[in-house]
């Protein structure tokens, strides 16, 4: 226990140092964390042993999803709900199909495992981009599109990953799952996740009405974030969808409701927003630093430069093939997305915690698990470092108009 606490304190100290240096050097914070983690691993100072599926999925992911969801205003989301859902659902399916078919055609991967990678890598994590939005004063519709599309995108990717993994584990990948079984699994995963989230959110709101203590109120939101995730997973629903649903309801019915309608005290609302901002900072700091620490131990030569280059190109191409064509569907409507904002949506589709968690959750005996894990790390590091470093240039070129 003492060794664990010492390691965690050391990681937090490193994260604080990186945050101070990144601000002074005007570098994206997450980029600095990954690079610092790599440097620590090379110097044998740290270890990426904590970067496991359970750590990311059960500890890091719920607060990241909940914090993002509580900050999305329903009246703004409702205005752009159609393009958000199209980009998140149709876009995820399209991106996964492009990556999978590309891997089969160029590298000869078997379809089931190519599809597994395509689905998990379709999950975007725009943490770095949102942080840059704050630094560059970007608000309004673009930020809503990036953040809300990512939330629903994560939910869609997690659901599809569960279905594809179940297919590969049947042992008969030559035939698809029966239609009735697919529909039943979808019903349980989606509805079970959403219902778990709504139940925890409304229970939280009902309980906060019985207290005026802001500490109790903030504790209840923490229970809602983790409780919704665990409850959904316990009954085979989607923990991702559960936490997103809990966050949306808690934020809009509790935090951002009109003073007369919200059951939260004014001090409680202010404290909860600050608390979740802090929790998300800690979670992001740990996961990106651990990614950097783990990178030094990943055998990238298992795939080779050629294969990794093809995979990176396929991921970028798949994102472009979803953002631009799907945005064209709304070009003559009230939901039209400007070309410059489409560029942000494309290049800002970074990969991060969820993709890694799904890759790490693959059974050890599953064929191509090693290849999928190496490819996922490569894409995550590329997106965080290369795309993260170049995003400020793209944002300045856009000239924020929000």
Number of C-alpha atoms within 10 A of each C-alpha: 6 7 8 10 10 11 15 14 12 13 18 16 12 18 25 15 14 24 19 12 14 17 13 9 10 11 17 23 24 26 24 26 30 25 21 22 30 24 16 19 20 16 9 11 10 19 21 20 11 18 20 16 19 14 13 21 20 16 13 22 25 27 26 25 24 29 25 22 24 25 21 20 19 18 10 13 16 10 13 18 17 13 19 25 16 19 25 27 19 15 25 28 19 20 26 27 18 19 29 26 19 21 23 16 12 11 14 11 17 16 17 19 22 22 25 27 27 31 28 28 30 32 30 29 26 23 26 23 27 19 15 19 18 11 13 14 12 18 14 12 16 20 20 19 21 23 24 24 26 26 25 23 26 27 26 26 27 24 23 21 22 19 18 18 17 14 19 20 12 11 9 10 13 10 9 12 17 8 9 9 11 14 12 11 18 18 13 16 25 23 17 22 32 23 20 27 34 22 18 28 30 17 13 22 21 12 15 24 14 11 14 15 13 19 13 14 25 22 14 20 23 20 14 30 28 22 23 32 30 23 23 26 18 12 14 16 26 31 34 31 30 37 36 32 27 32 31 25 24 27 26 19 21 26 24 19 15 11 12 7 10 18 23 28 19 14 13 21 20 14 16 25 17 11 16 21 16 13 17 21 15 17 17 24 22 22 23 27 28 25 27 26 29 21 22 18 14 15 13 17 10 13 16 10 11 9 16 19 14 15 24 19 15 21 24 18 15 24 26 20 16 21 22 17 12 16 19 15 14 14 13 9 9 9 16 14 21 12 14 14 19 17 17 19 26 20 19 25 28 29 25 26 22 25 26 25 23 24 24 21 15 18 11 10 8 12 13 18 19 19 16 23 22 20 23 27 22 18 24 23 22 15 27 29 20 13 19 27 18 15 19 19 10 17 19 10 10 14 11 15 9 10
